[in-house]
C-alpha cells in the first residue's frame, strides 16, 4: 500500500504545485516512487482545472523540475485515503484541521517548514502570487530545504510499516 502525501495551499497554483513537484523529485531520487503517491490541492476552488501559475512553472523548469499540473480543491473526504496533509502556511493548517472529520485526520496535517530545522518559529511559506519573481524563487528555496526533512520523515514511516 502506498504512502500518500497531499500538499495544500490556497488556490493550488503556486506553492502546493511547487512542493508537489519538488517532493516528487526527492522521492524519485530516493528510489521510493513506487511506494509514495504525491499530489496537491487548494483550500479553495477558484482555480480548479487551471495549470500552475506561469511564474511557478518558470521557476520549477529553471531548476530542472517537472511542472505539469491542474489545480483542484481539497475535500474532507480525502483525509481517509491520505497519510499526510502538508499545509504551506498556518492559515492552511487551521483550515485543514477544521475540515478534518476526526481528530486522527486533523493530526495528519503538518506545516511543510516544520520539517526544516533551520526554520525556527517562522514556519509559513509566504504566498508569492501578488509579488515579483524573486518571491517564487524564495518559495522554491524554502520548499527544497524542507523537502529533505520531509523525505527523512516519510522514509522513517515506510520503514515502520515494513517492520
N, C-alpha and C positions, 0 to 999 in steps of 0.2 A: 504494500500500500504506500502510495506517495505521501510525502510530507508537503503540505500545501500552505503557501505564503501569499498574501494579498497586500499590496501597498496601496494606501489611501491618502489622497489629498482632496482639495475642494472640487475642482472640475475635471480631474483626470486628464489634463492636457499638458502639465508642466512637470511638477515634482514627482508624482507617483509613476508616470510612464518612464521618467528618467531612472528612478530607483529600480523599477522592474527590469529595465534593460541592463543596468549595471549589475544587479544581483544575478540575473540570468547568466551573464558572462562569468561571474565569480563561481557559480555553481558548475558551469561547463568546464572551467579551468580546473576545478577540484574533482572532476570526473563523476559528479553527482547528478547530471542532467536527467538520468532515468529515474532518480529517486525523489526529486524535488520538483513540484509544479509551482510556477510563479505567474501571477497576474497582477492587475491593478484596477482601481476604480476610484470614483469620486464620491464625496458625501452628498453632492447634488447632481442632478441630471442635465444641467444646462448645455453641456457639450456632447451629450450622448451621440455616438456614431461618428464624431469628428476625429480627425487624426490629431497627433500631438502638435502643440504649438511649433511653428516653424523655427523658433529660436531654440527650443528643446531639441528638435531634430538636428539642427546645425551643430550644437554643442556635442550631442551624442556622436554624430558621424565624424566630427573632427577628432574625437577621442577614440574612434575605432569601434563604437558600439552599434548594434542593430537598433533601428528606430521604427519598425512597423508597429502601428498601434491604432486602436479605435476606442474612444472614450466610452465609459459606461458608468452607471450609478451603482453604488454598493447597496445591497439589500440585506436586511436582518436574517433572512432565511439562509444566507451563505455561511453564517457562523458554524452551522453544523458540519459543513464539509471542509472547513479551514482549520489549520493547526495554529497559525499565527497571522494576526492582522497588524500590519505596520503602519502607524499613523505618522505623517510627516510634520505635524505640529500639534501643540497642545489643544487647539480648538478641535482638530480632527479626533484626537484622543478622547476628549469629552463627548463629542457627538457619537462616536462609535460605541463607547461604553454605555451611553444612554440607550442606544439602539439594540444592544445585546439582549437577547431574550433571557439569558440566565447569568448568574454570577460567574460560572465557569467560562461562558463565552466572553464576558467582559474581561476576564483575566487573560484572554488570548491577545488583547490589544496592547501594543507597546509602541513607544516612540522610537523611530529609527536611530536618532542620535544617542539614545541610551546605550547603544552598542559601541559608542566611541568614547573610550575612557578619557580622552583629552577634551571632550565637550564641556565638562564641568556641569554647571547648572543651566546652561543655555542649550536646551535640547530641541528647539524648533529649527526646522529648515525654512528659512524665510521664503515667502512667495515671490518669485521673480517676475510674475506676469505683468505688472504695471511698471516695471523698471527697464533698464537697459541690458544689453548682452552680458555685461560683467556679472549681473545678478544670476544669470543662468550658469555662468562658469563657476561662480561661488557655490551655487546649489550642487553642481556636479561634484565639486571637490568634497563637500560635506557628505554627499551620498556615497562616494567612493570610499572615503575614510571609514564611515560607519558600516559599510558593507563587509569589511574584513571581520569585524567583531560579530556581525550577524551571521556570517558564514560559519565562524567558530561555534556559535550557539546552536545553529542548525545541525552541524556535524555532530555535536555532543548529543542532541536529541535523537539523531539517527542511530548513533552508537548505543544509546539507551534502549531503543526499540529492538536492536539486534541481540541485546544481551538476554 
